[in-house]
Amino acid sequence: MEVWPGAPYPLGATYDGSGTNFSLFSEAAESVELCIFDPDGVETRIGLSEADAFCWHGYLPGVGPGQRYGFRVHGPYDAASGVRCNPAKLLLDPYAKAVDGSVTWHSALYPYPFGGDDLARDDTDSAPYMPKAVITSPYFDWGRDAPLARPLHETVIYEVHVKGFTAAHPDVPPELRGTYAGLAHPAAIGYLHRLGVTAVELLPVHQHVDDHELVNRGLTNYWGYDTVGYLAPHNGYRSSKDPTLAVQEFKAMVKALHEAGIEVILDVVYNHTAEGNHLGPVFSFKGIDNAAYYRLDEREPRYYVDTTGTGNTLNMRHPHVLQLIMDSLRYWALDMHVDGFRFDLAASLARQFHEVDRLSAFFDLIQCDPVVSQLKLIAEPWDLGSGGYQVGNFPPLWSEWNGKYRDAVRDYWRGAGGVLGDLAYRLTGSSDLYESQSRRPYASINFVTSHDGFTLRDLVSYERKHNEANGFDNRDGTDDNRSWNCGAEGPTDDAQVQSLRRRQQRNFLATVLLSQGVPMLCGGDEIGRTQQGNNNAFCQDNALSWFDWEHVDAELLAFVARLVRLRLDHPVFRRRRFFHGRAIRGGQLTDIAWFRPDGAEMAESDWTVGYARALGMLLDGDAIPDPGPRGERIRDDTYYVLLNAADVEVTFVLPGQRWARSWVEELRTTAPGGPEPGNQPLEAGAELVVASFELALLRRAA
């Protein structure tokens, strides 16, 4: 097969309409072979004799989309020194844009005799058991699609799994369920539109691997956090048998969501790969240049530094690792039109050396990039390494999953005392975490549940995890030593317990959607989805994790949709700036005020009363400092939020006439259908009974 010199960049396989350029980085290689596979699996090996700046490259005229390929790297093998080149192992292109097939677990996939000495070398050919990279066409008719660029403070995020959302959806054709095309189907998009969310945050869609132990247990890596290809959409979510169409189908999904006004955010896993530690398999990076791609133990480079709990950590001090990440991000932004990224275990990305460093090269590259810096950037601000909990410490461009918000809101609604001060910070955008760094309330991504943990229904129904189905003797997942459940654990026929559970779900959802910052809903919480107490369903690709569309809690769904509309309609709940809490406009209303149940304003000493569990929060809609699109002053209604997490009802005295002459009920979590017809306005100073574990929302009468 004829091969021309080609070019070292771009890396990967790039089709130009006449042929394909191939380029692979490896500083460890002594030579590199490009391996071409025909439809019957017959392999042709082509030496890449050109090497510039450690990029081995060549151009094959006449080779184009649909062609399957891989690489073999010749070079030194010394596992004790962290060098693992072995041409017997077929290697997946780190820049592959599509992947055909999946891993067939076999001892040949390991660099050493499986079950034996990990320092020894195994020379069994791994090609028959490896997926293959596939050349794709870059051409797609995007029409008028363009970034929606919705401001973060106007965003409502919906975290969802591509497959689980439609795998059992009755209105999605069976052949499209659980696929990119399924998520793009009118039934799926129509649901998201009616719910009112403005962005979907998709669990990982990069090509991933089902690890060996799970497969032996008859399970899969459902969540997809074992990445092996950072530019390829996972082939398990495509509806077509043609591997080249995964890219086209993903693009069509993004285009359809954009047409409905919904942005697409990807959960990306750049902190580790599926190759595990020194006992793990070799799919790609290990065999290409182990010491470049991974952080190795400086004293014993046979072993890997692991701050992720997965066996390895990518080497964020190597320029080609940083280049891979940036090339991947730009590809998904420019070629796939996604709107943002949520970075899994993002603290690991900041470990250029040992400590988490907000001045690391990774953050510098993001800051300087004209494309990526303009997208929605969300950090999971922790990892498992020393000093890994970094909530509040990411640079100004970033928003963060606010773990302190989750913990404070959970503590409050379970009835814990002494949390009012912390709760007030969380309800108002966490200024204690973000304001001093020139960040805004939308730096805080507010949530109480996510894919990683209990669903909301299970949070209020189970005292402890029930992960027996995972096959690890219920030892996996996080132990929750604080009881969130309402009475008897699990399913119950007790009507009072069921009523309290439903109310607590509404309390959590209402709190998230009425807080300053960016709300994130865990997909399915709005319909009462349960995982039967499993708080670590990462390996459950079945009905336990999928949306149960036959048992939708329609009342809860309507309640959440009403809250989302309320938030999007009223800028007082989504301010761009933090509250000042002081008198403005000649001593008139402050932008925010806090009240005790007796109607008096909160004094400093009231915040530390350990038994206090009831609180009133007034948001002045006339005191919004954010200018409109043309610089005009924004005005909104004024709202009064009453929260009672005590185990008894509390009588609130409404604020005096200085604040409002009268109030009308807008929402109560004991009455999900809305205020009773004919409700009369409540005069200033009137009494209002708020039930045990209830949130009420009042609006100032016109």
C-alpha positions as CSV (number, residue, x, y, z in Angstrom):
1,M,0.0,0.0,0.0
2,E,1.4,3.4,-1.0
3,V,2.3,5.8,1.8
4,W,3.4,9.4,1.4
5,P,5.3,11.4,4.1
6,G,2.2,13.3,5.3
7,A,2.4,15.8,8.2
8,P,2.9,15.5,11.9
9,Y,-0.2,17.6,12.7
10,P,-3.1,17.2,13.2
11,L,-2.6,14.1,15.3
12,G,-4.8,11.1,14.6
13,A,-6.4,10.2,11.3
14,T,-7.5,13.2,9.2
15,Y,-9.5,12.6,6.0
16,D,-9.2,15.4,3.4
17,G,-11.4,14.1,0.6
18,S,-8.6,12.3,-1.3
19,G,-6.8,10.3,1.4
20,T,-6.0,10.2,5.1
21,N,-3.1,11.6,7.1
22,F,-2.1,9.6,10.1
23,S,0.0,10.9,13.0
24,L,0.9,9.4,16.4
25,F,3.0,10.9,19.2
26,S,5.5,8.7,21.0
27,E,8.8,9.8,22.5
28,A,9.5,6.3,23.6
29,A,9.1,4.7,20.2
30,E,11.9,3.4,18.0
31,S,9.5,2.8,15.2
32,V,5.8,2.8,14.6
33,E,3.6,0.7,12.4
34,L,0.1,1.7,11.1
35,C,-2.1,-1.3,11.0
36,I,-4.9,-1.4,8.4
37,F,-7.7,-4.0,8.7
38,D,-10.0,-5.2,5.9
39,P,-13.6,-6.2,6.5
40,D,-12.5,-9.7,7.3
41,G,-10.0,-8.6,9.9
42,V,-7.0,-9.2,7.8
43,E,-4.2,-6.9,8.9
44,T,-1.7,-4.9,6.7
45,R,1.2,-3.2,8.5
46,I,2.7,-0.1,7.1
47,G,5.8,1.5,8.7
48,L,5.7,5.2,9.4
49,S,9.2,6.3,8.6
50,E,8.6,10.0,9.1
51,A,9.0,11.4,12.7
52,D,9.0,15.1,13.5
53,A,9.0,16.2,17.1
54,F,8.2,12.6,18.2
55,C,5.1,12.5,16.0
56,W,5.2,9.5,13.6
57,H,3.2,10.2,10.5
58,G,2.3,9.2,7.0
59,Y,-0.4,9.9,4.3
60,L,-2.4,7.1,2.6
61,P,-4.0,8.3,-0.7
62,G,-7.3,6.7,-1.5
63,V,-8.0,5.7,2.1
64,G,-11.1,7.2,3.7
65,P,-14.1,6.9,5.9
66,G,-14.9,3.5,7.2
67,Q,-11.4,2.2,7.1
68,R,-10.5,0.5,10.4
69,Y,-7.0,0.9,11.8
70,G,-4.6,0.8,14.8
71,F,-1.0,1.2,15.7
72,R,1.9,-0.9,16.9
73,V,4.8,0.7,18.7
74,H,8.3,-0.8,18.7
75,G,10.6,0.3,21.5
76,P,12.1,-0.7,24.9
77,Y,10.1,-2.7,27.4
78,D,11.2,-2.4,31.0
79,A,8.2,-2.4,33.3
80,A,10.3,-1.7,36.4
81,S,11.4,1.5,34.7
82,G,7.9,2.4,33.5
83,V,8.6,1.7,29.8
84,R,6.1,-0.6,28.2
85,C,6.5,-0.6,24.4
86,N,5.5,-3.9,22.8
87,P,4.5,-4.3,19.1
88,A,2.5,-7.4,19.9
89,K,-0.2,-5.2,21.4
90,L,-2.5,-3.4,18.9
91,L,-3.0,0.2,20.2
92,L,-6.1,2.3,19.8
93,D,-5.4,5.8,18.4
94,P,-5.8,8.4,21.2
95,Y,-7.2,10.7,18.6
96,A,-9.7,8.2,17.1
97,K,-12.9,9.9,16.2
98,A,-14.9,6.7,15.9
99,V,-14.4,3.2,17.3
100,D,-15.6,-0.1,15.9
101,G,-16.2,-3.0,18.2
102,S,-15.5,-3.4,21.9
103,V,-13.0,-5.1,24.1
104,T,-13.1,-8.9,24.1
105,W,-11.5,-9.8,27.4
106,H,-8.5,-12.1,26.9
107,S,-5.1,-12.5,28.6
108,A,-3.5,-11.1,25.4
109,L,-4.8,-7.6,26.4
110,Y,-2.4,-7.6,29.3
111,P,1.3,-6.5,28.9
112,Y,2.4,-9.3,31.2
113,P,1.4,-13.0,31.6
114,F,-2.0,-12.6,33.1
115,G,-2.0,-13.8,36.7
116,G,1.8,-14.0,36.7
117,D,4.8,-11.7,37.2
118,D,3.8,-8.1,36.1
119,L,7.4,-7.4,35.3
120,A,7.5,-10.1,32.6
121,R,6.5,-9.4,29.0
122,D,3.7,-11.1,27.2
123,D,4.1,-11.3,23.4
124,T,0.6,-12.6,22.5
125,D,-1.0,-10.6,19.7
126,S,-3.9,-8.6,21.1
127,A,-5.4,-7.5,17.8
128,P,-8.2,-10.1,17.7
129,Y,-9.5,-8.9,21.0
130,M,-9.2,-5.1,20.5
131,P,-11.7,-2.6,19.1
132,K,-10.4,-0.7,16.1
133,A,-10.3,3.0,15.3
134,V,-12.3,4.1,12.3
135,I,-11.7,7.0,9.9
136,T,-14.7,9.3,9.7
137,S,-15.9,12.0,7.4
138,P,-15.8,15.6,8.8
139,Y,-18.7,16.7,6.6
140,F,-22.1,17.4,8.2
141,D,-24.9,19.8,7.3
142,W,-25.3,21.9,10.4
143,G,-27.7,24.3,8.6
144,R,-28.0,27.4,10.8
145,D,-26.9,25.8,14.0
146,A,-24.9,28.1,16.2
147,P,-24.0,28.2,19.9
148,L,-27.0,29.2,22.0
149,A,-24.7,31.0,24.5
150,R,-27.4,31.1,27.2
151,P,-26.0,33.0,30.2
152,L,-25.1,30.7,33.1
153,H,-27.4,32.5,35.5
154,E,-30.3,31.8,33.2
155,T,-29.4,28.1,33.0
156,V,-31.2,25.1,34.5
157,I,-29.1,21.9,34.1
158,Y,-30.5,18.4,33.7
159,E,-28.0,15.7,34.4
160,V,-28.9,12.6,32.4
161,H,-27.6,9.4,30.9
162,V,-28.0,9.1,27.1
163,K,-29.1,5.5,27.3
164,G,-31.0,5.5,30.5
165,F,-33.3,8.4,29.5
166,T,-34.9,6.6,26.6
167,A,-34.0,2.9,27.1
168,A,-37.6,2.2,28.2
169,H,-39.5,5.2,26.7
170,P,-42.7,3.9,25.2
171,D,-43.0,6.8,22.7
172,V,-39.5,6.3,21.3
173,P,-39.2,3.7,18.5
174,P,-37.6,0.5,19.9
175,E,-34.6,0.7,17.4
176,L,-33.8,4.2,18.7
177,R,-34.2,3.7,22.5
178,G,-31.0,4.2,24.5
179,T,-29.2,6.0,21.6
180,Y,-28.1,9.5,20.5
181,A,-31.0,9.3,18.0
182,G,-33.4,8.4,20.9
183,L,-32.4,11.5,22.8
184,A,-33.0,13.5,19.6
185,H,-36.5,12.0,19.1
186,P,-39.4,14.4,19.4
187,A,-40.8,12.5,22.4
188,A,-37.6,13.0,24.3
189,I,-37.0,16.6,23.4
190,G,-40.7,17.4,24.0
191,Y,-40.4,16.1,27.5
192,L,-37.3,18.2,28.2
193,H,-39.1,21.2,26.7
194,R,-42.1,20.8,28.9
195,L,-40.0,20.3,32.0
196,G,-38.3,23.6,31.1
197,V,-34.6,22.8,31.5
198,T,-32.2,24.7,29.4
199,A,-29.3,22.3,29.2
200,V,-28.6,18.6,29.4
201,E,-25.4,17.5,31.1
202,L,-24.7,14.1,29.6
203,L,-22.9,11.4,31.6
204,P,-19.7,10.4,29.7
205,V,-20.1,9.9,26.0
206,H,-16.4,9.4,25.2
207,Q,-15.6,5.9,24.1
208,H,-15.2,3.8,27.2
209,V,-14.5,0.2,28.3
210,D,-16.4,-2.3,30.4
211,D,-13.6,-3.4,32.8
212,H,-12.7,-7.1,33.2
213,E,-14.0,-7.6,36.7
214,L,-17.4,-6.2,35.9
215,V,-17.7,-8.4,32.7
216,N,-16.8,-11.4,34.7
217,R,-19.7,-10.6,37.1
218,G,-22.1,-10.1,34.2
219,L,-22.2,-6.3,34.6
220,T,-21.1,-3.3,32.6
221,N,-19.6,0.1,33.2
222,Y,-23.0,1.9,32.7
223,W,-21.9,5.3,33.8
224,G,-19.0,5.3,31.4
225,Y,-16.1,6.7,33.5
226,D,-13.5,4.4,32.1
227,T,-12.5,6.4,29.0
228,V,-10.2,5.1,26.3
229,G,-11.0,7.6,23.5
230,Y,-11.3,11.3,24.1
231,L,-12.5,12.3,20.6
232,A,-14.8,9.4,19.8
233,P,-18.5,9.3,20.8
234,H,-19.2,6.0,22.6
235,N,-20.3,3.5,20.0
236,G,-22.7,1.7,22.3
237,Y,-25.1,4.7,22.0
238,R,-25.4,4.7,18.2
239,S,-28.5,3.3,16.5
240,S,-26.7,2.4,13.2
241,K,-24.5,-0.6,12.7
242,D,-22.2,1.5,10.6
243,P,-19.4,2.7,13.0
244,T,-18.7,5.8,11.0
245,L,-22.3,7.1,11.7
246,A,-21.8,7.5,15.4
247,V,-20.3,10.9,14.8
248,Q,-23.1,11.9,12.4
249,E,-25.8,10.7,14.9
250,F,-24.2,12.6,17.7
251,K,-24.1,15.8,15.7
252,A,-27.8,15.3,14.7
253,M,-28.7,15.0,18.4
254,V,-26.9,18.2,19.2
255,K,-28.6,20.0,16.3
256,A,-32.0,18.8,17.4
257,L,-31.5,19.8,21.0
258,H,-30.3,23.3,19.9
259,E,-33.3,23.7,17.8
260,A,-35.4,23.2,20.9
261,G,-33.3,25.8,22.8
262,I,-31.5,23.2,24.9
263,E,-27.7,23.3,25.3
264,V,-25.5,20.2,25.5
265,I,-22.8,19.9,28.3
266,L,-20.5,16.8,28.4
267,D,-19.3,15.1,31.5
268,V,-15.6,14.5,30.6
269,V,-13.1,12.3,32.3
270,Y,-9.6,13.6,31.5
271,N,-8.2,12.6,34.9
272,H,-7.6,8.9,34.2
273,T,-8.1,6.2,31.6
274,A,-9.4,2.6,31.4
275,E,-6.0,1.1,31.5
276,G,-5.8,0.9,35.3
277,N,-2.6,0.5,37.3
278,H,0.5,-1.8,36.8
279,L,-1.8,-4.8,36.8
280,G,-4.2,-3.4,34.2
281,P,-4.5,-4.0,30.5
282,V,-2.9,-2.1,27.6
283,F,-5.3,-0.5,25.1
284,S,-3.5,2.6,24.0
285,F,-1.6,5.1,26.2
286,K,0.5,2.5,28.1
287,G,1.9,1.0,24.9
288,I,2.4,4.3,23.1
289,D,4.3,6.2,25.7
290,N,3.6,5.1,29.3
291,A,5.8,7.6,31.0
292,A,4.5,10.5,29.0
293,Y,0.8,9.9,29.5
294,Y,0.7,8.7,33.1
295,R,2.1,10.0,36.4
296,L,4.5,7.3,37.6
297,D,5.9,6.9,41.1
298,E,9.2,8.7,41.0
299,R,10.8,6.2,43.3
300,E,9.4,3.1,41.6
301,P,8.1,3.9,38.1
302,R,6.7,0.4,37.8
303,Y,3.8,1.9,39.8
304,Y,1.3,4.6,39.0
305,V,0.3,7.7,41.0
306,D,-3.4,7.4,41.7
307,T,-5.3,10.4,42.9
308,T,-8.5,9.2,41.2
309,G,-9.2,5.9,42.8
310,T,-9.1,4.1,39.5
311,G,-5.5,3.0,39.3
312,N,-3.9,5.8,37.3
313,T,-3.8,9.5,36.8
314,L,-3.0,11.3,33.6
315,N,0.3,13.3,33.6
316,M,-0.7,16.9,33.6
317,R,2.9,18.1,33.3
318,H,3.5,16.6,29.9
319,P,2.8,19.0,26.9
320,H,1.4,16.2,24.8
321,V,-1.1,15.2,27.4
322,L,-2.2,18.8,27.8
323,Q,-2.4,19.0,24.0
324,L,-4.6,15.9,23.8
325,I,-7.0,17.4,26.3
326,M,-7.2,20.8,24.6
327,D,-7.5,19.2,21.1
328,S,-10.3,17.0,22.4
329,L,-12.1,20.0,24.0
330,R,-11.8,22.1,20.8
331,Y,-13.0,19.1,18.7
332,W,-16.2,18.7,20.7
333,A,-16.8,22.4,20.7
334,L,-16.0,23.2,17.0
335,D,-16.8,20.0,15.2
336,M,-19.6,18.6,17.5
337,H,-21.0,21.9,18.6
338,V,-21.3,21.2,22.3
339,D,-21.8,24.1,24.7
340,G,-19.8,23.2,27.7
341,F,-18.0,20.6,29.9
342,R,-18.2,19.2,33.4
343,F,-14.8,18.0,34.4
344,D,-14.8,14.8,36.5
345,L,-12.5,14.9,39.5
346,A,-11.2,18.2,38.2
347,A,-8.8,18.6,41.2
348,S,-6.6,15.9,39.5
349,L,-6.3,18.1,36.4
350,A,-4.7,20.8,38.6
351,R,-2.0,18.5,40.0
352,Q,0.8,19.6,37.7
353,F,3.2,18.6,40.5
354,H,1.8,17.2,43.8
355,E,-0.5,19.7,45.3
356,V,-3.7,21.0,43.6
357,D,-2.5,24.3,42.0
358,R,-4.9,26.8,40.6
359,L,-2.0,28.3,38.6
360,S,-1.2,25.0,36.9
361,A,-0.6,24.7,33.1
362,F,-4.0,23.2,32.6
363,F,-5.8,26.3,33.9
364,D,-3.5,28.5,31.9
365,L,-4.3,26.7,28.7
366,I,-8.0,26.9,29.3
367,Q,-7.7,30.6,30.1
368,C,-5.8,31.4,26.9
369,D,-7.9,29.3,24.5
370,P,-10.2,31.5,22.5
371,V,-12.7,28.7,22.0
372,V,-12.8,26.6,25.2
373,S,-12.6,29.7,27.5
374,Q,-15.9,30.9,26.2
375,L,-17.8,27.7,27.0
376,K,-19.6,26.6,30.2
377,L,-16.8,25.1,32.3
378,I,-17.9,23.2,35.4
379,A,-15.6,21.4,37.8
380,E,-16.2,18.6,40.1
381,P,-13.8,20.3,42.6
382,W,-12.4,17.3,44.4
383,D,-10.4,14.1,43.9
384,L,-9.1,11.4,46.2
385,G,-5.6,12.7,46.6
386,S,-4.2,14.7,49.5
387,G,-5.8,18.1,49.7
388,G,-8.2,17.1,47.0
389,Y,-11.3,18.9,48.3
390,Q,-11.2,22.2,46.5
391,V,-14.7,23.6,46.6
392,G,-14.4,27.4,46.1
393,N,-10.8,27.3,44.9
394,F,-11.1,27.1,41.1
395,P,-10.2,30.1,38.9
396,P,-12.7,32.8,37.9
397,L,-13.8,31.3,34.6
398,W,-15.1,28.2,36.3
399,S,-18.3,27.1,38.0
400,E,-18.2,24.2,40.5
401,W,-20.4,21.4,41.7
402,N,-21.0,23.0,45.1
403,G,-20.7,20.1,47.6
404,K,-21.1,22.4,50.5
405,Y,-24.5,23.4,49.1
406,R,-25.6,19.8,48.9
407,D,-24.5,19.1,52.4
408,A,-26.0,22.2,54.0
409,V,-29.4,21.7,52.3
410,R,-29.5,18.0,53.2
411,D,-28.6,18.8,56.8
412,Y,-31.3,21.5,57.0
413,W,-34.1,19.4,55.7
414,R,-33.3,16.4,57.8
415,G,-33.8,18.6,60.8
416,A,-30.3,19.2,61.9
417,G,-29.8,22.1,64.2
418,G,-27.2,24.9,64.0
419,V,-27.1,25.1,60.2
420,L,-29.1,28.3,59.5
421,G,-26.0,30.4,58.9
422,D,-24.5,28.0,56.5
423,L,-27.9,27.5,54.8
424,A,-28.2,31.3,54.2
425,Y,-24.9,31.4,52.4
426,R,-26.0,28.5,50.2
427,L,-29.4,29.9,49.4
428,T,-27.8,33.2,48.3
429,G,-25.1,31.9,45.9
430,S,-22.3,31.0,48.4
431,S,-20.6,34.4,48.5
432,D,-18.3,33.1,51.3
433,L,-16.8,30.8,48.7
434,Y,-16.8,32.9,45.5
435,E,-17.2,36.6,46.0
436,S,-13.7,37.4,47.1
437,Q,-12.3,35.8,43.9
438,S,-14.3,38.1,41.6
439,R,-16.7,35.3,40.9
440,R,-20.5,35.5,40.7
441,P,-23.3,33.5,42.2
442,Y,-23.4,31.3,39.0
443,A,-20.0,29.9,40.1
444,S,-22.1,27.7,42.3
445,I,-23.8,24.7,40.7
446,N,-26.5,23.9,43.2
447,F,-27.6,20.3,43.7
448,V,-28.7,17.8,46.3
449,T,-28.5,14.7,44.3
450,S,-26.5,13.5,41.2
451,H,-25.8,10.3,39.4
452,D,-23.3,9.5,42.1
453,G,-25.4,8.6,45.1
454,F,-29.0,8.1,46.0
455,T,-31.8,9.3,43.7
456,L,-33.9,12.0,45.5
457,R,-36.7,9.5,46.2
458,D,-34.2,7.0,47.7
459,L,-32.6,9.8,49.7
460,V,-35.8,10.3,51.6
461,S,-36.7,6.6,51.7
462,Y,-33.5,4.7,52.7
463,E,-31.3,5.1,55.8
464,R,-28.5,3.1,54.3
465,K,-27.2,2.0,50.9
466,H,-28.4,-1.2,49.3
467,N,-25.9,-2.0,46.7
468,E,-26.1,-5.8,46.9
469,A,-26.9,-6.1,43.1
470,N,-23.4,-4.7,42.4
471,G,-21.7,-7.9,43.6
472,F,-19.4,-6.3,46.1
473,D,-21.2,-7.4,49.3
474,N,-22.6,-3.9,49.7
475,R,-19.0,-2.6,50.4
476,D,-19.0,-0.2,47.4
477,G,-20.5,3.3,47.4
478,T,-20.3,5.9,50.1
479,D,-21.6,5.0,53.6
480,D,-24.1,7.6,54.7
481,N,-24.1,7.8,58.4
482,R,-26.7,10.5,58.5
483,S,-30.3,9.4,58.2
484,W,-32.2,11.3,55.5
485,N,-35.1,8.9,55.4
486,C,-38.6,9.8,56.6
487,G,-39.7,7.1,59.0
488,A,-39.6,3.4,58.0
489,E,-36.9,2.5,55.5
490,G,-37.7,1.5,51.9
491,P,-41.2,0.8,50.6
492,T,-44.0,1.2,53.1
493,D,-47.8,1.3,53.2
494,D,-47.8,3.9,55.9
495,A,-49.7,6.8,54.3
496,Q,-48.2,9.4,56.7
497,V,-44.7,8.3,55.9
498,Q,-45.4,8.3,52.1
499,S,-46.8,11.8,52.4
500,L,-43.8,13.1,54.3
501,R,-41.4,11.5,51.7
502,R,-43.2,13.2,48.8
503,R,-43.1,16.5,50.7
504,Q,-39.4,16.2,51.4
505,Q,-38.8,15.6,47.7
506,R,-40.7,18.8,46.9
507,N,-38.7,20.6,49.7
508,F,-35.4,19.7,48.2
509,L,-36.4,20.5,44.6
510,A,-38.0,23.8,45.6
511,T,-34.9,24.8,47.6
512,V,-32.6,24.1,44.6
513,L,-34.8,26.0,42.1
514,L,-35.3,29.0,44.4
515,S,-31.6,29.4,45.3
516,Q,-29.2,31.8,43.7
517,G,-26.6,30.1,41.5
518,V,-27.2,27.5,38.8
519,P,-29.6,24.6,39.7
520,M,-28.8,21.1,38.6
521,L,-31.5,18.4,38.6
522,C,-30.6,14.8,38.6
523,G,-32.5,13.3,35.7
524,G,-35.5,11.3,37.0
525,D,-35.8,13.0,40.4
526,E,-38.7,15.0,39.0
527,I,-40.7,11.8,38.3
528,G,-39.8,9.9,41.5
529,R,-37.2,7.6,40.0
530,T,-35.9,5.0,42.4
531,Q,-32.9,2.7,42.3
532,Q,-34.2,0.6,45.3
533,G,-31.6,2.1,47.6
534,N,-28.6,1.5,45.4
535,N,-26.4,4.6,45.7
536,N,-23.7,3.4,43.4
537,A,-25.5,2.1,40.3
538,F,-22.4,2.6,38.0
539,C,-22.6,-1.0,36.8
540,Q,-26.4,-1.4,36.5
541,D,-27.3,-1.0,32.8
542,N,-30.8,-2.3,33.3
543,A,-34.2,-1.2,34.7
544,L,-32.7,-0.3,38.0
545,S,-30.9,2.7,36.4
546,W,-33.2,3.4,33.4
547,F,-36.1,5.9,33.6
548,D,-39.3,4.1,34.6
549,W,-41.8,5.8,32.3
550,E,-44.7,3.6,33.4
551,H,-44.6,4.9,37.0
552,V,-44.2,8.6,36.6
553,D,-45.1,10.7,39.6
554,A,-47.1,13.1,37.5
555,E,-47.9,15.4,40.5
556,L,-44.2,15.8,41.3
557,L,-43.4,16.4,37.6
558,A,-45.9,19.2,37.3
559,F,-44.6,20.8,40.5
560,V,-41.0,20.8,39.2
561,A,-42.1,22.2,35.8
562,R,-43.9,25.0,37.6
563,L,-40.9,25.8,39.7
564,V,-38.6,25.8,36.6
565,R,-41.0,28.3,34.9
566,L,-41.1,30.4,38.0
567,R,-37.4,30.6,38.1
568,L,-36.9,31.4,34.5
569,D,-39.7,34.0,34.5
570,H,-38.3,35.9,37.6
571,P,-34.8,37.3,37.7
572,V,-35.0,37.8,41.4
573,F,-34.2,34.0,41.8
574,R,-31.2,34.1,39.4
575,R,-29.3,37.3,40.1
576,R,-25.9,37.9,38.4
577,R,-24.5,39.6,41.5
578,F,-24.4,38.8,45.2
579,F,-26.7,40.4,47.7
580,H,-25.5,43.3,49.8
581,G,-28.1,43.1,52.6
582,R,-28.1,46.8,53.2
583,A,-30.5,49.7,52.7
584,I,-30.7,51.2,49.3
585,R,-32.6,53.9,47.5
586,G,-32.8,56.3,50.4
587,G,-33.4,53.7,53.1
588,Q,-36.2,51.8,51.3
589,L,-36.2,48.0,50.9
590,T,-32.9,46.1,51.1
591,D,-32.1,43.6,48.4
592,I,-32.5,40.8,51.0
593,A,-33.8,40.5,54.5
594,W,-33.9,37.6,57.0
595,F,-36.7,37.0,59.5
596,R,-37.4,34.9,62.6
597,P,-40.8,33.3,62.8
598,D,-42.0,36.1,65.1
599,G,-41.6,38.6,62.3
600,A,-38.5,40.3,63.7
601,E,-35.4,40.6,61.6
602,M,-32.7,38.1,62.3
603,A,-30.0,39.4,64.7
604,E,-26.4,38.2,64.7
605,S,-27.1,35.9,67.7
606,D,-30.1,34.3,66.0
607,W,-27.9,32.6,63.4
608,T,-26.1,30.5,66.0
609,V,-29.1,29.2,68.0
610,G,-28.6,25.5,67.7
611,Y,-32.3,24.5,67.9
612,A,-33.6,27.1,65.4
613,R,-34.9,25.4,62.2
614,A,-37.3,28.0,60.8
615,L,-36.4,31.0,58.7
616,G,-37.8,33.6,56.5
617,M,-36.0,35.1,53.5
618,L,-37.3,38.1,51.6
619,L,-36.0,38.9,48.1
620,D,-36.7,42.4,46.9
621,G,-37.5,42.4,43.2
622,D,-37.1,46.2,43.0
623,A,-33.5,45.9,44.1
624,I,-31.9,43.8,41.4
625,P,-28.6,45.4,40.4
626,D,-28.2,43.5,37.1
627,P,-28.8,45.7,34.0
628,G,-30.9,44.4,31.2
629,P,-29.6,43.7,27.6
630,R,-29.8,47.4,26.8
631,G,-28.6,48.6,30.2
632,E,-32.2,49.1,31.4
633,R,-33.1,48.6,35.1
634,I,-34.6,45.2,35.8
635,R,-37.6,45.1,38.1
636,D,-39.4,42.0,39.4
637,D,-41.9,40.8,42.0
638,T,-40.8,40.6,45.6
639,Y,-40.9,37.2,47.2
640,Y,-40.9,35.8,50.7
641,V,-39.6,32.3,51.3
642,L,-40.5,30.6,54.5
643,L,-38.7,27.4,55.5
644,N,-39.6,25.1,58.4
645,A,-37.5,22.0,59.0
646,A,-38.7,21.6,62.6
647,D,-40.7,18.5,63.5
648,V,-43.6,20.7,64.6
649,E,-45.6,23.3,62.7
650,V,-44.5,26.9,63.1
651,T,-46.6,30.1,63.0
652,F,-44.8,32.8,61.1
653,V,-45.7,36.5,61.6
654,L,-45.4,38.2,58.2
655,P,-43.1,41.2,58.0
656,G,-44.6,44.6,58.8
657,Q,-45.8,47.2,56.3
658,R,-42.3,48.5,55.8
659,W,-41.8,45.5,53.6
660,A,-45.2,45.0,52.0
661,R,-48.8,45.8,52.6
662,S,-50.0,42.3,51.8
663,W,-48.8,38.9,50.4
664,V,-50.4,36.2,48.3
665,E,-49.5,32.5,48.4
666,E,-47.5,31.3,45.3
667,L,-46.5,27.8,46.4
668,R,-46.4,25.4,49.3
669,T,-44.8,22.0,49.4
670,T,-47.7,20.6,51.3
671,A,-50.0,21.6,48.4
672,P,-48.1,20.7,45.2
673,G,-51.1,21.6,43.0
674,G,-50.8,25.3,43.9
675,P,-52.7,27.7,46.2
676,E,-56.3,27.0,47.0
677,P,-58.7,28.9,44.6
678,G,-59.9,32.1,46.1
679,N,-57.1,32.5,48.6
680,Q,-57.2,36.0,50.0
681,P,-54.1,38.2,50.4
682,L,-52.4,38.1,53.8
683,E,-52.0,41.5,55.4
684,A,-48.6,42.6,56.8
685,G,-48.3,41.3,60.3
686,A,-50.7,38.5,59.7
687,E,-50.0,35.0,60.9
688,L,-49.3,32.0,58.6
689,V,-48.9,28.5,59.8
690,V,-46.2,26.6,58.1
691,A,-46.3,22.8,58.6
692,S,-43.5,20.7,59.8
693,F,-41.0,20.1,57.0
694,E,-42.6,22.6,54.6
695,L,-41.5,25.4,52.3
696,A,-43.9,28.2,51.4
697,L,-43.4,30.9,48.9
698,L,-45.3,34.2,49.1
699,R,-45.4,37.0,46.5
700,R,-45.9,40.7,47.4
701,A,-49.4,41.7,46.3
702,A,-49.4,44.4,43.5
